[in-house]
Amino acid sequence: MYRFAYAIYMLMIASAGVTFVFLEDIETDYGLPAWGIGLISSLAFISILFASLVFSPLGDRGHIRLIGAAGIVATIIGNAWIGFGTELWSIATARALVGVGTGMFSVAARKALIGDSVDNSGERIGALLSAAVAGFIAGPGLGAWLGEWGGIEAPYVVIAILITVLAIPVVAWLGSAPVALSDTVSLRSMLPLLKRPNARVALACQSAIFFNLGVFDSTVDEYLTDFGLDNVEVGFVLIVIGLPLIVLPPWAGRRVDRSHRPALFLFAATAAFVPIILSMGIFEVLAVFIALAVVETTTESFIFPAAAKVIVVETGASESAIGQGLLDAVAQTVGAIAAFTAPIMFDLTDGPLGSFGMSGAFAAVMITIAARELFSTRTSLATT
């Protein structure tokens, strides 16, 4: 049954990918300003942030079936609505509803997958990540092809129908999954995590990745369109770029599970990520951009499960939802900021230098913070 949960999560993220490939069309057809595109992109992050903060404590208290079911309903309604929006407020609201639903389901699914033990949690979270990325990169292609047949609304309606079909077995699985619970967990339970060096390493590295995701999400469609690619070709390029994130995370998660120093593992992968992002804004050649992006997603395949593993080790299974919620909240915050500002920076520099340069600079700051936390004391290093 848990494999159906992967499928639903893939479809939820595919919805974001569909929007992603239509951003240029939405901006042109409906006459939206650059900040409007940034708003639509950032709302996905903000709404998931909201859901992570509000519902993570409830996940650790054992309410994952209710949270997951409500999230599924929200994404069905949001997808059915978003395809028919023609104004900024309606598109943005529907996008936010999908984001809230996706965040709620993510809280429930990760709690159920981690279960009552932290063993193999890196592999499980890595598999969920693979499903998410599969949806994200399949979404643009699906959206482009179905859009050619039935208009912009067609892919959203198809996604809503497929989620509806899978809903009952997934909700049943959430209700029967064995999980470790905590009766005392609350939002305040996040605060002790912020005092732990390894947790701060994970938060810094995750922030670097999600800031770049915000930049990528809100600008790459325009960037690839400037090269003369149509929607179908953009979708194909995104599939090529995303392949490492489909194939590698479960394997990378197993490597992390076997590591005695997951925080050090995470730091090394993120350090390799920084110069790649800086380079992506400099070389305005399509083949070079694709090659760099493939290397970037390869490093991300290790970073995502490693960050999740570090936090799970710090919280234990009983408070895994609140720990993953904190990781999500920080990541979605910086992702929203990046998604809102990147289109503006892209327009100011008339290309990717401003947006990816901003992302590379932010990542450099985050890896510096991670290095300080990881190597500043012997105690920190001994527990990584």
Summary of the structure (lengths in Angstrom):
residues: 384
radius of gyration: 19.4
end to end distance: 34.3
largest distance: 60.7
contacts: 1552
relative contact order: 0.16
helix: 86%
strand: 0%
